[in-house]
């Protein structure tokens, strides 16, 4: 009679810890973690044994490899005192004033930030596709649908070039 499978052992371990409800994929993740952990420890143990001039592993090699992996794999949580000091320093900074535009949203209106404050500005131009009903030639941009190029003022140090209309055949081909 063989013992329980690896998945059943992990399931029993979770049950013994009081964890009764979990996604079935948790067992697969824990099996993968266990396999990777053991492989890394044994591989590192072989390196320590070879460094000591031995061909066989000892318990000390495995202990040393385990300690090295624990020391460099997991980050312990910061002490509560240092977290409280950090929170106090962050919370000392005053928040900027809310502009009147945003306060209008409280009255049910839509908030549109000024273009200087928008992070998601367009950085391209759209040209209307020439069709028989628009009456535009392929060289003529549709000014009503074109969007201006938006760049941050710090990056806009280069002189602005005059925009030329696209040549026929190279825009929509």
VMD Tcl script that builds the backbone (N, CA, C; Angstrom):
set m [mol new atoms 519]
animate dup $m
set s [atomselect $m all]
$s set {name element resname resid chain x y z} {
  {N N UNK 1 A 0.835 -1.168 0.000}
  {CA C UNK 1 A 0.000 0.000 0.000}
  {C C UNK 1 A 0.887 1.241 0.000}
  {N N UNK 2 A 0.651 2.125 -0.938}
  {CA C UNK 2 A 1.455 3.333 -1.035}
  {C C UNK 2 A 0.811 4.444 -0.221}
  {N N UNK 3 A 1.612 5.440 0.123}
  {CA C UNK 3 A 1.121 6.564 0.915}
  {C C UNK 3 A 0.338 7.544 0.061}
  {N N UNK 4 A -0.137 8.610 0.681}
  {CA C UNK 4 A -0.923 9.609 -0.041}
  {C C UNK 4 A -0.064 10.342 -1.075}
  {N N UNK 5 A -0.708 10.850 -2.088}
  {CA C UNK 5 A 0.014 11.582 -3.126}
  {C C UNK 5 A 0.498 12.917 -2.573}
  {N N UNK 6 A 1.362 13.546 -3.344}
  {CA C UNK 6 A 1.925 14.829 -2.920}
  {C C UNK 6 A 0.827 15.878 -2.738}
  {N N UNK 7 A -0.127 15.905 -3.659}
  {CA C UNK 7 A -1.236 16.856 -3.559}
  {C C UNK 7 A -2.089 16.608 -2.334}
  {N N UNK 8 A -2.316 15.331 -2.011}
  {CA C UNK 8 A -3.116 15.004 -0.833}
  {C C UNK 8 A -2.396 15.425 0.444}
  {N N UNK 9 A -1.071 15.296 0.468}
  {CA C UNK 9 A -0.310 15.728 1.642}
  {C C UNK 9 A -0.406 17.245 1.831}
  {N N UNK 10 A -0.323 17.987 0.737}
  {CA C UNK 10 A -0.449 19.442 0.840}
  {C C UNK 10 A -1.856 19.806 1.288}
  {N N UNK 11 A -2.857 19.093 0.771}
  {CA C UNK 11 A -4.243 19.332 1.177}
  {C C UNK 11 A -4.417 19.066 2.673}
  {N N UNK 12 A -3.840 17.977 3.173}
  {CA C UNK 12 A -3.913 17.669 4.607}
  {C C UNK 12 A -3.211 18.746 5.436}
  {N N UNK 13 A -2.078 19.234 4.933}
  {CA C UNK 13 A -1.348 20.279 5.649}
  {C C UNK 13 A -2.192 21.545 5.754}
  {N N UNK 14 A -2.842 21.927 4.652}
  {CA C UNK 14 A -3.705 23.106 4.682}
  {C C UNK 14 A -4.862 22.907 5.656}
  {N N UNK 15 A -5.467 21.720 5.647}
  {CA C UNK 15 A -6.579 21.428 6.558}
  {C C UNK 15 A -6.114 21.506 8.014}
  {N N UNK 16 A -4.910 20.983 8.301}
  {CA C UNK 16 A -4.412 20.997 9.681}
  {C C UNK 16 A -4.115 22.418 10.166}
  {N N UNK 17 A -3.881 23.341 9.223}
  {CA C UNK 17 A -3.628 24.739 9.585}
  {C C UNK 17 A -4.921 25.532 9.702}
  {N N UNK 18 A -6.060 24.874 9.478}
  {CA C UNK 18 A -7.351 25.540 9.593}
  {C C UNK 18 A -7.812 26.205 8.310}
  {N N UNK 19 A -7.117 25.942 7.219}
  {CA C UNK 19 A -7.499 26.517 5.926}
  {C C UNK 19 A -8.407 25.508 5.238}
  {N N UNK 20 A -9.693 25.829 5.204}
  {CA C UNK 20 A -10.658 24.873 4.648}
  {C C UNK 20 A -11.183 25.291 3.283}
  {N N UNK 21 A -11.131 26.559 2.962}
  {CA C UNK 21 A -11.664 27.037 1.690}
  {C C UNK 21 A -10.549 27.715 0.903}
  {N N UNK 22 A -10.216 27.168 -0.255}
  {CA C UNK 22 A -9.179 27.738 -1.105}
  {C C UNK 22 A -9.390 27.259 -2.532}
  {N N UNK 23 A -8.785 27.977 -3.453}
  {CA C UNK 23 A -8.843 27.631 -4.869}
  {C C UNK 23 A -8.057 26.334 -5.077}
  {N N UNK 24 A -8.553 25.403 -5.879}
  {CA C UNK 24 A -7.815 24.154 -6.113}
  {C C UNK 24 A -6.425 24.378 -6.714}
  {N N UNK 25 A -6.226 25.503 -7.385}
  {CA C UNK 25 A -4.909 25.782 -7.967}
  {C C UNK 25 A -3.864 26.086 -6.907}
  {N N UNK 26 A -4.295 26.373 -5.678}
  {CA C UNK 26 A -3.346 26.639 -4.594}
  {C C UNK 26 A -2.484 25.410 -4.348}
  {N N UNK 27 A -3.080 24.232 -4.397}
  {CA C UNK 27 A -2.324 22.989 -4.185}
  {C C UNK 27 A -1.256 22.855 -5.267}
  {N N UNK 28 A -1.605 23.149 -6.514}
  {CA C UNK 28 A -0.629 23.066 -7.603}
  {C C UNK 28 A 0.491 24.084 -7.410}
  {N N UNK 29 A 0.142 25.294 -6.974}
  {CA C UNK 29 A 1.171 26.310 -6.744}
  {C C UNK 29 A 2.114 25.893 -5.623}
  {N N UNK 30 A 1.564 25.330 -4.563}
  {CA C UNK 30 A 2.411 24.893 -3.450}
  {C C UNK 30 A 3.293 23.714 -3.852}
  {N N UNK 31 A 2.780 22.819 -4.689}
  {CA C UNK 31 A 3.611 21.706 -5.173}
  {C C UNK 31 A 4.766 22.244 -6.015}
  {N N UNK 32 A 4.488 23.219 -6.873}
  {CA C UNK 32 A 5.535 23.833 -7.695}
  {C C UNK 32 A 6.560 24.543 -6.813}
  {N N UNK 33 A 6.098 25.283 -5.803}
  {CA C UNK 33 A 7.007 25.980 -4.898}
  {C C UNK 33 A 7.898 24.983 -4.157}
  {N N UNK 34 A 7.290 23.905 -3.662}
  {CA C UNK 34 A 8.057 22.888 -2.930}
  {C C UNK 34 A 9.113 22.249 -3.822}
  {N N UNK 35 A 8.732 21.924 -5.064}
  {CA C UNK 35 A 9.682 21.307 -5.990}
  {C C UNK 35 A 10.843 22.262 -6.295}
  {N N UNK 36 A 10.506 23.530 -6.576}
  {CA C UNK 36 A 11.543 24.513 -6.887}
  {C C UNK 36 A 12.449 24.739 -5.680}
  {N N UNK 37 A 11.851 24.821 -4.490}
  {CA C UNK 37 A 12.626 25.046 -3.266}
  {C C UNK 37 A 13.611 23.901 -3.038}
  {N N UNK 38 A 13.131 22.675 -3.109}
  {CA C UNK 38 A 14.003 21.513 -2.873}
  {C C UNK 38 A 15.103 21.421 -3.924}
  {N N UNK 39 A 14.753 21.690 -5.184}
  {CA C UNK 39 A 15.755 21.642 -6.248}
  {C C UNK 39 A 16.840 22.686 -6.012}
  {N N UNK 40 A 16.445 23.890 -5.653}
  {CA C UNK 40 A 17.428 24.949 -5.395}
  {C C UNK 40 A 18.326 24.604 -4.212}
  {N N UNK 41 A 17.736 24.074 -3.141}
  {CA C UNK 41 A 18.527 23.727 -1.949}
  {C C UNK 41 A 19.529 22.623 -2.271}
  {N N UNK 42 A 19.076 21.588 -2.970}
  {CA C UNK 42 A 19.990 20.484 -3.283}
  {C C UNK 42 A 21.074 20.918 -4.267}
  {N N UNK 43 A 20.734 21.753 -5.230}
  {CA C UNK 43 A 21.741 22.245 -6.171}
  {C C UNK 43 A 22.790 23.073 -5.443}
  {N N UNK 44 A 22.346 23.930 -4.550}
  {CA C UNK 44 A 23.280 24.748 -3.773}
  {C C UNK 44 A 24.111 23.879 -2.823}
  {N N UNK 45 A 23.516 22.827 -2.282}
  {CA C UNK 45 A 24.252 21.917 -1.392}
  {C C UNK 45 A 25.392 21.234 -2.138}
  {N N UNK 46 A 25.148 20.855 -3.385}
  {CA C UNK 46 A 26.199 20.231 -4.197}
  {C C UNK 46 A 27.351 21.214 -4.403}
  {N N UNK 47 A 27.030 22.482 -4.626}
  {CA C UNK 47 A 28.076 23.497 -4.807}
  {C C UNK 47 A 28.913 23.621 -3.541}
  {N N UNK 48 A 28.272 23.632 -2.369}
  {CA C UNK 48 A 29.014 23.719 -1.107}
  {C C UNK 48 A 29.881 22.485 -0.892}
  {N N UNK 49 A 29.365 21.306 -1.224}
  {CA C UNK 49 A 30.158 20.079 -1.062}
  {C C UNK 49 A 31.366 20.090 -1.998}
  {N N UNK 50 A 31.165 20.514 -3.247}
  {CA C UNK 50 A 32.287 20.570 -4.188}
  {C C UNK 50 A 33.326 21.589 -3.729}
  {N N UNK 51 A 32.872 22.698 -3.178}
  {CA C UNK 51 A 33.806 23.706 -2.681}
  {C C UNK 51 A 34.644 23.151 -1.526}
  {N N UNK 52 A 34.040 22.262 -0.735}
  {CA C UNK 52 A 34.766 21.646 0.386}
  {C C UNK 52 A 35.624 20.471 -0.078}
  {N N UNK 53 A 35.567 20.137 -1.370}
  {CA C UNK 53 A 36.390 19.045 -1.889}
  {C C UNK 53 A 35.773 17.675 -1.685}
  {N N UNK 54 A 34.469 17.614 -1.452}
  {CA C UNK 54 A 33.793 16.331 -1.260}
  {C C UNK 54 A 32.894 16.024 -2.448}
  {N N UNK 55 A 32.638 14.730 -2.645}
  {CA C UNK 55 A 31.736 14.319 -3.722}
  {C C UNK 55 A 30.362 13.946 -3.195}
  {N N UNK 56 A 30.247 13.743 -1.882}
  {CA C UNK 56 A 28.951 13.391 -1.287}
  {C C UNK 56 A 28.456 14.536 -0.411}
  {N N UNK 57 A 27.123 14.673 -0.371}
  {CA C UNK 57 A 26.511 15.715 0.452}
  {C C UNK 57 A 26.504 15.307 1.917}
  {N N UNK 58 A 26.607 16.309 2.778}
  {CA C UNK 58 A 26.447 16.080 4.209}
  {C C UNK 58 A 25.273 16.930 4.696}
  {N N UNK 59 A 24.854 16.671 5.920}
  {CA C UNK 59 A 23.768 17.448 6.515}
  {C C UNK 59 A 24.177 18.915 6.627}
  {N N UNK 60 A 25.443 19.156 6.913}
  {CA C UNK 60 A 25.920 20.536 7.031}
  {C C UNK 60 A 25.809 21.289 5.703}
  {N N UNK 61 A 26.054 20.604 4.576}
  {CA C UNK 61 A 25.902 21.246 3.268}
  {C C UNK 61 A 24.457 21.684 3.044}
  {N N UNK 62 A 23.522 20.811 3.396}
  {CA C UNK 62 A 22.102 21.125 3.209}
  {C C UNK 62 A 21.684 22.252 4.156}
  {N N UNK 63 A 22.162 22.219 5.407}
  {CA C UNK 63 A 21.833 23.286 6.359}
  {C C UNK 63 A 22.369 24.631 5.880}
  {N N UNK 64 A 23.607 24.631 5.399}
  {CA C UNK 64 A 24.223 25.865 4.922}
  {C C UNK 64 A 23.472 26.411 3.697}
  {N N UNK 65 A 23.097 25.534 2.773}
  {CA C UNK 65 A 22.352 25.959 1.581}
  {C C UNK 65 A 20.974 26.492 1.967}
  {N N UNK 66 A 20.328 25.838 2.928}
  {CA C UNK 66 A 19.009 26.294 3.375}
  {C C UNK 66 A 19.111 27.658 4.027}
  {N N UNK 67 A 20.110 27.847 4.886}
  {CA C UNK 67 A 20.276 29.131 5.555}
  {C C UNK 67 A 20.580 30.238 4.550}
  {N N UNK 68 A 21.415 29.928 3.559}
  {CA C UNK 68 A 21.735 30.932 2.539}
  {C C UNK 68 A 20.488 31.305 1.743}
  {N N UNK 69 A 19.660 30.335 1.414}
  {CA C UNK 69 A 18.439 30.621 0.647}
  {C C UNK 69 A 17.449 31.426 1.479}
  {N N UNK 70 A 17.296 31.089 2.750}
  {CA C UNK 70 A 16.370 31.825 3.617}
  {C C UNK 70 A 16.839 33.267 3.790}
  {N N UNK 71 A 18.153 33.450 3.953}
  {CA C UNK 71 A 18.683 34.794 4.172}
  {C C UNK 71 A 18.485 35.707 2.969}
  {N N UNK 72 A 18.518 35.140 1.756}
  {CA C UNK 72 A 18.466 35.979 0.561}
  {C C UNK 72 A 17.178 35.844 -0.245}
  {N N UNK 73 A 16.251 35.005 0.171}
  {CA C UNK 73 A 15.016 34.826 -0.593}
  {C C UNK 73 A 13.842 35.599 -0.026}
  {N N UNK 74 A 13.791 35.761 1.263}
  {CA C UNK 74 A 12.640 36.387 1.891}
  {C C UNK 74 A 13.067 37.661 2.598}
  {N N UNK 75 A 12.244 38.688 2.464}
  {CA C UNK 75 A 12.508 39.954 3.134}
  {C C UNK 75 A 11.632 40.029 4.371}
  {N N UNK 76 A 12.222 40.180 5.536}
  {CA C UNK 76 A 11.391 40.283 6.736}
  {C C UNK 76 A 10.654 41.617 6.751}
  {N N UNK 77 A 9.498 41.670 7.382}
  {CA C UNK 77 A 8.769 42.941 7.440}
  {C C UNK 77 A 9.542 43.961 8.275}
  {N N UNK 78 A 9.342 45.237 7.941}
  {CA C UNK 78 A 10.001 46.296 8.696}
  {C C UNK 78 A 9.382 46.375 10.085}
  {N N UNK 79 A 10.157 46.792 11.076}
  {CA C UNK 79 A 9.606 46.954 12.421}
  {C C UNK 79 A 8.495 48.003 12.429}
  {N N UNK 80 A 7.528 47.817 13.298}
  {CA C UNK 80 A 6.375 48.712 13.371}
  {C C UNK 80 A 6.802 50.144 13.675}
  {N N UNK 81 A 7.814 50.317 14.515}
  {CA C UNK 81 A 8.270 51.665 14.859}
  {C C UNK 81 A 8.756 52.426 13.632}
  {N N UNK 82 A 9.517 51.757 12.762}
  {CA C UNK 82 A 10.015 52.452 11.571}
  {C C UNK 82 A 8.875 52.750 10.602}
  {N N UNK 83 A 7.875 51.878 10.527}
  {CA C UNK 83 A 6.715 52.144 9.675}
  {C C UNK 83 A 5.916 53.333 10.191}
  {N N UNK 84 A 5.783 53.447 11.520}
  {CA C UNK 84 A 5.066 54.584 12.094}
  {C C UNK 84 A 5.807 55.896 11.838}
  {N N UNK 85 A 7.143 55.876 11.937}
  {CA C UNK 85 A 7.929 57.078 11.646}
  {C C UNK 85 A 7.775 57.476 10.180}
  {N N UNK 86 A 7.808 56.497 9.296}
  {CA C UNK 86 A 7.652 56.773 7.872}
  {C C UNK 86 A 6.267 57.333 7.575}
  {N N UNK 87 A 5.234 56.755 8.186}
  {CA C UNK 87 A 3.867 57.243 7.978}
  {C C UNK 87 A 3.716 58.669 8.490}
  {N N UNK 88 A 4.328 58.981 9.631}
  {CA C UNK 88 A 4.242 60.341 10.171}
  {C C UNK 88 A 4.922 61.337 9.235}
  {N N UNK 89 A 6.061 60.956 8.661}
  {CA C UNK 89 A 6.762 61.857 7.739}
  {C C UNK 89 A 5.947 62.088 6.470}
  {N N UNK 90 A 5.337 61.045 5.945}
  {CA C UNK 90 A 4.530 61.188 4.726}
  {C C UNK 90 A 3.280 62.005 5.008}
  {N N UNK 91 A 2.661 61.781 6.154}
  {CA C UNK 91 A 1.412 62.472 6.473}
  {C C UNK 91 A 1.617 63.934 6.864}
  {N N UNK 92 A 2.867 64.356 7.140}
  {CA C UNK 92 A 3.141 65.750 7.446}
  {C C UNK 92 A 3.017 66.645 6.217}
  {N N UNK 93 A 3.200 66.080 5.046}
  {CA C UNK 93 A 3.139 66.860 3.805}
  {C C UNK 93 A 1.689 67.233 3.530}
  {N N UNK 94 A 1.461 68.533 3.326}
  {CA C UNK 94 A 0.093 68.978 3.061}
  {C C UNK 94 A -0.271 68.696 1.614}
  {N N UNK 95 A -1.524 68.359 1.407}
  {CA C UNK 95 A -2.017 68.093 0.063}
  {C C UNK 95 A -2.296 69.408 -0.646}
  {N N UNK 96 A -2.167 69.444 -1.976}
  {CA C UNK 96 A -2.452 70.687 -2.694}
  {C C UNK 96 A -3.941 71.014 -2.640}
  {N N UNK 97 A -4.235 72.306 -2.815}
  {CA C UNK 97 A -5.627 72.752 -2.811}
  {C C UNK 97 A -6.370 72.148 -3.994}
  {N N UNK 98 A -7.638 71.850 -3.781}
  {CA C UNK 98 A -8.471 71.322 -4.849}
  {C C UNK 98 A -8.939 72.492 -5.697}
  {N N UNK 99 A -8.697 72.457 -7.026}
  {CA C UNK 99 A -9.127 73.581 -7.854}
  {C C UNK 99 A -10.645 73.685 -7.917}
  {N N UNK 100 A -11.111 74.892 -8.236}
  {CA C UNK 100 A -12.554 75.124 -8.338}
  {C C UNK 100 A -13.193 74.228 -9.379}
  {N N UNK 101 A -12.429 73.846 -10.400}
  {CA C UNK 101 A -12.978 72.999 -11.458}
  {C C UNK 101 A -13.429 71.665 -10.888}
  {N N UNK 102 A -12.637 71.106 -9.970}
  {CA C UNK 102 A -12.984 69.813 -9.388}
  {C C UNK 102 A -14.180 69.952 -8.460}
  {N N UNK 103 A -14.290 71.080 -7.758}
  {CA C UNK 103 A -15.429 71.274 -6.869}
  {C C UNK 103 A -16.730 71.339 -7.647}
  {N N UNK 104 A -16.660 71.687 -8.931}
  {CA C UNK 104 A -17.865 71.708 -9.761}
  {C C UNK 104 A -18.422 70.308 -9.928}
  {N N UNK 105 A -17.574 69.296 -9.805}
  {CA C UNK 105 A -18.045 67.919 -9.950}
  {C C UNK 105 A -18.991 67.555 -8.821}
  {N N UNK 106 A -18.815 68.176 -7.664}
  {CA C UNK 106 A -19.720 67.901 -6.551}
  {C C UNK 106 A -21.134 68.380 -6.853}
  {N N UNK 107 A -21.239 69.343 -7.746}
  {CA C UNK 107 A -22.563 69.857 -8.107}
  {C C UNK 107 A -23.155 69.093 -9.285}
  {N N UNK 108 A -22.523 68.008 -9.704}
  {CA C UNK 108 A -23.071 67.174 -10.762}
  {C C UNK 108 A -22.571 67.486 -12.148}
  {N N UNK 109 A -21.612 68.387 -12.281}
  {CA C UNK 109 A -21.109 68.693 -13.613}
  {C C UNK 109 A -19.870 67.851 -13.909}
  {N N UNK 110 A -19.492 67.825 -15.146}
  {CA C UNK 110 A -18.347 67.040 -15.604}
  {C C UNK 110 A -17.065 67.832 -15.369}
  {N N UNK 111 A -16.007 67.158 -14.947}
  {CA C UNK 111 A -14.731 67.809 -14.696}
  {C C UNK 111 A -13.818 67.570 -15.887}
  {N N UNK 112 A -13.339 68.636 -16.473}
  {CA C UNK 112 A -12.354 68.554 -17.542}
  {C C UNK 112 A -11.158 69.367 -17.085}
  {N N UNK 113 A -10.044 68.692 -16.874}
  {CA C UNK 113 A -8.846 69.377 -16.411}
  {C C UNK 113 A -8.262 70.228 -17.520}
  {N N UNK 114 A -7.592 71.318 -17.168}
  {CA C UNK 114 A -6.921 72.101 -18.198}
  {C C UNK 114 A -5.831 71.266 -18.861}
  {N N UNK 115 A -5.488 71.603 -20.086}
  {CA C UNK 115 A -4.549 70.774 -20.843}
  {C C UNK 115 A -3.182 70.687 -20.173}
  {N N UNK 116 A -2.802 71.692 -19.371}
  {CA C UNK 116 A -1.510 71.637 -18.693}
  {C C UNK 116 A -1.485 70.542 -17.633}
  {N N UNK 117 A -2.633 70.184 -17.075}
  {CA C UNK 117 A -2.686 69.207 -15.994}
  {C C UNK 117 A -3.026 67.807 -16.479}
  {N N UNK 118 A -3.317 67.644 -17.753}
  {CA C UNK 118 A -3.730 66.337 -18.265}
  {C C UNK 118 A -2.504 65.476 -18.541}
  {N N UNK 119 A -2.534 64.251 -18.062}
  {CA C UNK 119 A -1.442 63.311 -18.299}
  {C C UNK 119 A -1.666 62.489 -19.563}
  {N N UNK 120 A -2.880 62.450 -20.043}
  {CA C UNK 120 A -3.200 61.589 -21.180}
  {C C UNK 120 A -3.552 62.409 -22.412}
  {N N UNK 121 A -2.730 63.394 -22.710}
  {CA C UNK 121 A -2.972 64.224 -23.881}
  {C C UNK 121 A -2.572 63.451 -25.130}
  {N N UNK 122 A -3.216 63.777 -26.221}
  {CA C UNK 122 A -2.868 63.150 -27.494}
  {C C UNK 122 A -1.561 63.733 -28.002}
  {N N UNK 123 A -0.751 62.910 -28.597}
  {CA C UNK 123 A 0.500 63.382 -29.174}
  {C C UNK 123 A 0.556 63.034 -30.661}
  {N N UNK 124 A -0.571 63.130 -31.313}
  {CA C UNK 124 A -0.646 62.810 -32.726}
  {C C UNK 124 A -1.703 63.682 -33.378}
  {N N UNK 125 A -1.732 63.639 -34.700}
  {CA C UNK 125 A -2.752 64.350 -35.459}
  {C C UNK 125 A -3.580 63.332 -36.223}
  {N N UNK 126 A -4.857 63.585 -36.315}
  {CA C UNK 126 A -5.748 62.735 -37.098}
  {C C UNK 126 A -6.145 63.495 -38.349}
  {N N UNK 127 A -6.006 62.863 -39.472}
  {CA C UNK 127 A -6.465 63.449 -40.722}
  {C C UNK 127 A -7.696 62.688 -41.168}
  {N N UNK 128 A -8.631 63.412 -41.697}
  {CA C UNK 128 A -9.858 62.789 -42.156}
  {C C UNK 128 A -9.582 62.066 -43.467}
  {N N UNK 129 A -10.075 60.853 -43.583}
  {CA C UNK 129 A -9.902 60.078 -44.802}
  {C C UNK 129 A -10.731 60.733 -45.911}
  {N N UNK 130 A -10.108 60.989 -47.053}
  {CA C UNK 130 A -10.865 61.623 -48.125}
  {C C UNK 130 A -11.933 60.676 -48.679}
  {N N UNK 131 A -13.128 61.173 -48.755}
  {CA C UNK 131 A -14.240 60.414 -49.329}
  {C C UNK 131 A -14.991 61.319 -50.286}
  {N N UNK 132 A -15.762 60.747 -51.175}
  {CA C UNK 132 A -16.495 61.585 -52.126}
  {C C UNK 132 A -17.458 62.554 -51.444}
  {N N UNK 133 A -18.047 62.177 -50.309}
  {CA C UNK 133 A -19.027 63.063 -49.685}
  {C C UNK 133 A -18.388 64.183 -48.859}
  {N N UNK 134 A -17.088 64.088 -48.473}
  {CA C UNK 134 A -16.465 65.183 -47.729}
  {C C UNK 134 A -15.975 66.275 -48.644}
  {N N UNK 135 A -15.656 65.933 -49.877}
  {CA C UNK 135 A -15.177 66.928 -50.819}
  {C C UNK 135 A -13.746 67.351 -50.577}
  {N N UNK 136 A -13.012 66.659 -49.728}
  {CA C UNK 136 A -11.623 67.010 -49.456}
  {C C UNK 136 A -10.715 66.293 -50.437}
  {N N UNK 137 A -9.678 66.986 -50.844}
  {CA C UNK 137 A -8.676 66.314 -51.658}
  {C C UNK 137 A -7.739 65.576 -50.715}
  {N N UNK 138 A -7.009 64.570 -51.213}
  {CA C UNK 138 A -6.104 63.826 -50.330}
  {C C UNK 138 A -5.038 64.691 -49.686}
  {N N UNK 139 A -4.702 65.850 -50.264}
  {CA C UNK 139 A -3.664 66.710 -49.702}
  {C C UNK 139 A -4.206 67.671 -48.657}
  {N N UNK 140 A -5.474 67.781 -48.523}
  {CA C UNK 140 A -6.080 68.791 -47.664}
  {C C UNK 140 A -6.457 68.183 -46.312}
  {N N UNK 141 A -5.811 68.611 -45.206}
  {CA C UNK 141 A -6.189 68.059 -43.902}
  {C C UNK 141 A -7.544 68.596 -43.465}
  {N N UNK 142 A -8.249 67.781 -42.751}
  {CA C UNK 142 A -9.551 68.196 -42.228}
  {C C UNK 142 A -9.309 68.934 -40.931}
  {N N UNK 143 A -9.311 70.256 -40.964}
  {CA C UNK 143 A -8.975 71.056 -39.785}
  {C C UNK 143 A -9.963 70.851 -38.647}
  {N N UNK 144 A -11.194 70.530 -38.978}
  {CA C UNK 144 A -12.179 70.357 -37.912}
  {C C UNK 144 A -11.928 69.089 -37.110}
  {N N UNK 145 A -11.248 68.098 -37.696}
  {CA C UNK 145 A -11.029 66.863 -36.957}
  {C C UNK 145 A -9.574 66.669 -36.558}
  {N N UNK 146 A -8.697 67.592 -36.932}
  {CA C UNK 146 A -7.286 67.434 -36.595}
  {C C UNK 146 A -7.061 67.808 -35.139}
  {N N UNK 147 A -6.217 67.051 -34.475}
  {CA C UNK 147 A -5.864 67.340 -33.094}
  {C C UNK 147 A -4.453 67.888 -33.085}
  {N N UNK 148 A -4.202 68.840 -32.238}
  {CA C UNK 148 A -2.870 69.420 -32.168}
  {C C UNK 148 A -1.953 68.505 -31.392}
  {N N UNK 149 A -0.675 68.609 -31.692}
  {CA C UNK 149 A 0.314 67.794 -30.999}
  {C C UNK 149 A 0.552 68.411 -29.635}
  {N N UNK 150 A 0.461 67.605 -28.595}
  {CA C UNK 150 A 0.650 68.090 -27.228}
  {C C UNK 150 A 1.957 67.555 -26.698}
  {N N UNK 151 A 2.827 68.441 -26.297}
  {CA C UNK 151 A 4.081 68.032 -25.678}
  {C C UNK 151 A 4.282 68.849 -24.424}
  {N N UNK 152 A 4.934 68.295 -23.421}
  {CA C UNK 152 A 5.232 69.083 -22.228}
  {C C UNK 152 A 6.124 70.262 -22.599}
  {N N UNK 153 A 5.926 71.371 -21.922}
  {CA C UNK 153 A 6.683 72.577 -22.251}
  {C C UNK 153 A 8.175 72.383 -22.035}
  {N N UNK 154 A 8.562 71.523 -21.107}
  {CA C UNK 154 A 9.985 71.293 -20.878}
  {C C UNK 154 A 10.623 70.587 -22.068}
  {N N UNK 155 A 9.861 69.764 -22.780}
  {CA C UNK 155 A 10.412 69.036 -23.908}
  {C C UNK 155 A 10.249 69.799 -25.221}
  {N N UNK 156 A 9.486 70.845 -25.211}
  {CA C UNK 156 A 9.197 71.578 -26.443}
  {C C UNK 156 A 10.228 72.673 -26.669}
  {N N UNK 157 A 11.501 72.317 -26.665}
  {CA C UNK 157 A 12.552 73.297 -26.874}
  {C C UNK 157 A 12.922 73.418 -28.343}
  {N N UNK 158 A 12.619 72.414 -29.136}
  {CA C UNK 158 A 12.941 72.451 -30.557}
  {C C UNK 158 A 11.955 73.356 -31.275}
  {N N UNK 159 A 12.407 74.041 -32.321}
  {CA C UNK 159 A 11.480 74.897 -33.060}
  {C C UNK 159 A 10.393 74.057 -33.721}
  {N N UNK 160 A 9.208 74.620 -33.767}
  {CA C UNK 160 A 8.069 73.917 -34.344}
  {C C UNK 160 A 8.123 74.065 -35.852}
  {N N UNK 161 A 8.052 72.946 -36.553}
  {CA C UNK 161 A 8.063 72.972 -38.006}
  {C C UNK 161 A 6.643 73.128 -38.520}
  {N N UNK 162 A 6.533 73.742 -39.684}
  {CA C UNK 162 A 5.229 73.868 -40.309}
  {C C UNK 162 A 4.777 72.492 -40.775}
  {N N UNK 163 A 3.531 72.194 -40.523}
  {CA C UNK 163 A 2.991 70.898 -40.918}
  {C C UNK 163 A 2.641 70.939 -42.392}
  {N N UNK 164 A 3.025 69.888 -43.079}
  {CA C UNK 164 A 2.694 69.797 -44.487}
  {C C UNK 164 A 1.598 68.767 -44.669}
  {N N UNK 165 A 0.780 68.992 -45.650}
  {CA C UNK 165 A -0.275 68.034 -45.956}
  {C C UNK 165 A 0.365 66.766 -46.500}
  {N N UNK 166 A -0.198 65.609 -46.186}
  {CA C UNK 166 A 0.374 64.359 -46.688}
  {C C UNK 166 A 0.259 64.282 -48.201}
  {N N UNK 167 A 1.233 63.613 -48.797}
  {CA C UNK 167 A 1.201 63.428 -50.241}
  {C C UNK 167 A 0.238 62.298 -50.567}
  {N N UNK 168 A -0.384 62.349 -51.721}
  {CA C UNK 168 A -1.336 61.296 -52.074}
  {C C UNK 168 A -0.650 59.935 -52.093}
  {N N UNK 169 A -1.315 58.955 -51.498}
  {CA C UNK 169 A -0.844 57.582 -51.568}
  {C C UNK 169 A 0.013 57.130 -50.414}
  {N N UNK 170 A 0.516 58.042 -49.546}
  {CA C UNK 170 A 1.385 57.569 -48.478}
  {C C UNK 170 A 0.740 57.610 -47.106}
  {N N UNK 171 A -0.476 58.074 -46.989}
  {CA C UNK 171 A -1.107 58.153 -45.680}
  {C C UNK 171 A -1.950 56.918 -45.399}
  {N N UNK 172 A -2.745 56.508 -46.356}
  {CA C UNK 172 A -3.702 55.443 -46.105}
  {C C UNK 172 A -3.341 54.137 -46.800}
  {N N UNK 173 A -2.174 54.049 -47.406}
  {CA C UNK 173 A -1.783 52.813 -48.094}
  {C C UNK 173 A -1.132 51.850 -47.150}
}
mol reanalyze $m
mol bondsrecalc $m
mol representation Tube
mol addrep $m
